[in-house]
Structures are given as C-alpha cells and as structure tokens.
Amino acid sequence: MHRRIIAPGALAAATVLLAIPASAASLSPGAPGIGDPYYPDYGNGGYDVSHYDLRLKYQPATDELEGTATLLVRTTKDLSRFNLDFLLDVSEVRVGGAKASFTTSGEHELEITPKTPLAKGTEVTVVVRYGGVPSSKQAYGFTSWHRTPDGGVGANEPEAAWWWFPSNDHPLDKATYDVSVLVPDGTQAISNGTLQSTSSRLGWTRYNWRSDKPQATYLATLAVGRFDITTGTTESGIPVVNAYSKDLGDNYGAARSSIERTGEIADWLTGYFGPYPFNALGGYVPNTTTGYALETQTRPFYSPRQFAGGSNTSVVVHELAHQWYGDLVSVAGWKDIWVNEGFARYAQWLWSEHEGEGTAQELADYVYASHPADDPFWTVKPGDPGPENQFHLAVYDRGALALQALRNEIGDEAFFAVLKGWPQKYAHGNASVADFRKYAEQVAGKPLGALFDTWLFQPVKPAAPAARDASLGRAAAAPVQPRSWKKIAATNGVHEQEPEQEHGHERGR
C-alpha cells in the first residue's frame, strides 16, 4: 500500500477526476468471474485487492459470525458496479466512504453499485458489514465451513473465503491480511501469519493476526476452538505456532509428534526450494471430521484423520512444500494445479530418501508398475486434468512421476537448480505449467516439450520405450514396496470425497 500526498487545493479536483470516467459510455459492470475456465464464476473482474482488514466476532456455541471487512481496492477498468464472492448476510456496503447499493445473484455473488462510478485506476476502500451462521450456508450443494464441537473452521480448496469474508476469490488476486477475531474467553482464534497482540475485556478475548506477504484467498484460514498451543523457533529463526484441539482423543499424540517437527522439516526443505518465503510457520489440527490437509499459508490445516494410523511427517512435508509451490508461487489458473500438487508429492518422495525409506526412483518405479495400462489413472492429464479431476490421485502421483522423468532427463544438477530457482523467479506471483516448462528448458538448455507432453498431457500410460528412457520402466512386474509407501498411501487414503462434500473438492491438497 502506497500513501500518496496530494496538495489540499488539488484534492477535490483529483477526487472528481478519479471518480467519474471521461466517457460514460465506457462504464460497465465488472465480470462475475475472473476468467478461469474451470470455475467461471470464481473471482471477479474489474479490480484488484491489495489488502483485507477483517474485524470479526464469533460465538462458538451458536456458530454466529459478525464481521466488518475493509478491502483496499484498485480498479482495472471503468466500473459502474462490481462483484465480491460471499455468502453471509450483508447489512451495509460503503465504497470510498459513501453508502453503496447491493444485491445478490448466482450462487455466491454480492453485486455492489457504488454511489459514484469508478474510473479505471481508482484506489478506493470497500467496507462490508455482515453476519450470519456460516454452517447454514451452501453453494453448489456443499460447504467449506467445518463446524466443530467447540467452534468452526474455514479451510478448503479451491474456495473457502465465501463463508467468512467477502473477497475476490481466485489465486490471481493475492493480498496482505489483518485478521482480528473476538471470541469468548477460554477459546482461541487461529489464523495465518504472526500473532500481533491479544487483549481481553468483559469475558471476550481479541486475537490480532497479520499476513504481511501476498496471500491467495483460499489460503486464508480461520479456526476458532479450544486449543493447546505450542510456540518455538526454527533453527533458521522463523517463529512457529502450532495448535491442537483439546479433544483430538487418540490422535492427539500422533498429531503433535508429527507437527512439532514443522520447523525441522521446513529447514530441510530450504535445501531444495531455497529460503523459507514467509515470517511465520506452524500448523493446526481442529476436531473436524473431514479427511484432507490444506496448505493454508504459513499455518497448514490438518485433519485428525491424517494421524489415525500414527505419526505422519510425510503429510507435514507435503503441506510445507506447498509454502513454496502453491503459496509463494500460485497457479495462474486452476488447470495449473500440477505445479502445486506434483511438487508437494515429489517432496514426500525426497523426504523418503532422506529418511532412508525408499528413493524417489524406487517410488517412481513402484507407482509406474502399480498401475496397468488400462487403469483409469493414466487417463487423467496432470497438466490439465479438468475440474472434475483437479485433485485426482494421478495429479499427485503421475505428477511426481513427471518430475522424476524430468530429473532423469536433465540430470540432478539442472533438476535441483530448477526446483530452487522456480520459486524465486515467480515469488509472490502466479505461473502456469507452460511457464514451468519454459523455465526448465532454459535451465537445462534443451527442448523438453516431448517429455512434458508424454507425462502430463497424454491420456495413456507412457509406452515402455519412453518409460525406459526416463528410467521409470525398469521395475519388475511386482516391485518391492518402498518402506515409506504406507505413509504416503495413508495420505492418499484420506483424500476420498466426504458425504457432505458433493462438490468434489474433498481431497488432500
């Protein structure tokens, strides 16, 4: 956010010039979607958000949420009106301090008409006052708000914001965040970033969290409940805050013994991906019934079911790898999901090597041999899987196979240079599968189009010659299962769709 100093005499004239476009004919509504073909109504057109200030009050006993959201917005076209993605009940909207009219449309659109039209390039504040019961709201037949015995949690992909704050809900519009939450004494509010302060008065406690680096809307999270909270610092000096629901039961010990290794694992990942990109770390485990984990920025969400079979550092590796691949560099469009998930899965393979439980090559051979040619696994194209297969197992495992094929094609030196250089090249921005291919070709100094096409875009199992060239087809018909496989497969096993989640996003992220 840049504060401009304007001479007092010019202020009124400047305001008029910004507010009223030169040609009324150029005025038009902002689009109800940002243009993603997978989810045409996700995000919105006509503006960018640079900062969200969310001031909330939440009552765990009733799941009632009250909020005032202040968005710092810059218009990218002349706007007669614009949309936000939101589901709760709105009582007032102000644009630039003036009351705006508003209505709802579609499944999750809040349409706002400012009192004065907005010219392209206008920097304006949008304030939305709202309230409601998040767990009572659905869109497209599902909810991304998880009610717990002691509160609630907002966490899902590719959408979760609608249930607790109005937003431009697409990874292309990243912003910084201040999240201030008032909850009854004895209850905690967990969010992203660093805890700036807490204060208590008249039976209520306010928690103030700040994310000071650009963050995609689906990576913003809120969890309210009764938690055991641990704090620490990584060897590299990053503060760590972890939170565990007090009623995790038999999963408590396994969850804590896994997530308390967050700092160690993040430091280890810096050897492959470069410096940790944010100023906070951690993880949280609320008492939810959902099965997946999610890379919510700086503080991943984990389901208790991730630890039902015992400790699982592999899933922690997966979500922390996303801090670089998915959070620091986010998808340009949801079809580019491989650049998130294939790499997070491959990080699990590298961790397996580190732990002496099977090399990445052994895991690749095992995955390749485990899926016969007629397995539908091979019909999913990780480079563009379609919205119905966005979180299909093939995006993860075939996606990781593609990376092992790339490693074998260009050699370890170039491969690991790519892994470390990519997050720096697109830091705090967005990129596509095509961008990654171009970058890999640049580092390797050779064309790689055929390799990427074979492993990411062809809906068939790569033939033996192609597999042999990539050293992936040399495994026997029944290869030895790597010791790490059960932990990796346990991560997969809880990715199945939940009954209450009909939208198909109920997979591990």
C-alpha positions, 0 to 999 in steps of 0.5 A: 500500500502506497500513501500518496500526498496530494496538495489540499487545493488539488484534492477535490479536483483529483477526487472528481477526476478519479471518480467519474470516467471521461466517457460514460459510455465506457462504464460497465459492470465488472465480470462475475468471474475472473476468467478461469475456465474451470470455475467461471464464476470464481473471482471477479473482474474489474479490480484488484485487492491489495489488502483485507482488514477483517474485524470479526466476532464469533460465538462458538456455541451458536456458530454466529459470525459478525464481521466488518471487512475493509478491502483496499481496492484498485480498479482495472477498468471503468466500473459502474458496479462490481462483484465480491464472492460471499455468502453471509448476510450483508447489512451495509456496503460503503465504497470510498466512504459513501453508502453503496447499493447491493444485491445478490445473484448466482450462487455466491455473488454480492453485486455492489453499485457504488454511489459514484462510478469508478474510473479505471485506476481508482484506489478506493476502500470497500467496507462490508458489514455482515453476519450470519451462521456460516454452517447454514450456508451452501453453494453448489450443494456443499460447504467449506465451513467445518463446524466443530464441537467447540467452534468452526473452521474455514479451510478448503480448496479451491474456495473457502473465503465465501463463508467468512469474508467477502473477497475476490476469490481466485489465486490471481488476486493475492493480498496482505491480511489483518485478521482480528477475531473476538471470541469468548474467553477460554477459546482461541482464534487461529489464523495465518501469519504472526500473532500481533497482540491479544487483549481481553475485556468483559469475558471476550478475548481479541486475537490480532493476526497479520499476513504481511506477504501476498496471500491467495484467498483460499489460503486464508484460514480461520479456526476458532476452538479450544486449543493447546498451543505450542510456540518455538523457533526454527533453527533458521529463526522463523517463529512457529505456532502450532495448535491442537484441539483439546479433544483430538482423543487418540490422535492427539499424540500422533498429531503433535509428534508429527507437527512439532517437527514443522520447523525441522522439516521446513529447514530441510526443505530450504535445501531444495526450494531455497529460503523459507518465503514467509515470517511465520510457520506452524500448523493446526489440527481442529476436531473436524471430521473431514479427511484432507490437509490444506496448505493454508499459508504459513499455518497448514490445516490438518485433519485428525484423520491424517494421524489415525494410523500414527505419526505422519511427517510425510503429510507435514512435508507435503503441506510445507512444500506447498509454502513454496509451490502453491503459496509463494508461487500460485497457479495462474489458473486452476488447470495449473494445479500440477505445479502445486500438487506434483511438487508437494508429492515429489517432496514426500518422495525426497523426504523418503530418501532422506529418511532412508525409506525408499528413493524417489526412483524406487517410488517412481518405479513402484507407482509406474508398475502399480498401475496397468495400462488400462487403469483409469489413472493414466487417463487423467492429464496432470497438466490439465486434468479438468475440474472434475479431476483437479485433485485426482490421485494421478495429479499427485502421483503421475505428477511426481512421476513427471518430475522424476522423468524430468530429473532423469532427463536433465540430470540432478544438477539442472533438476535441483537448480530448477526446483530452487530457482522456480520459486524465486523467479515467480515469488509472490506471483502466479505461473502456469505449467507452460511457464514451468516448462519454459523455465526448465528448458532454459535451465537445462538448455534443451527442448523438453516439450516431448517429455512434458507432453508424454507425462502430463498431457497424454491420456495413456500410460507412457509406452515402455520405450519412453518409460525406459528412457526416463528410467521409470520402466525398469521395475519388475512386474511386482516391485518391492514396496518402498518402506515409506509407501504406507505413509504416503498411501495413508495420505492418499487414503484420506483424500476420498470425497466426504458425504457432505462434500458433493462438490468434489473438492474433498481431497488432500491438497 
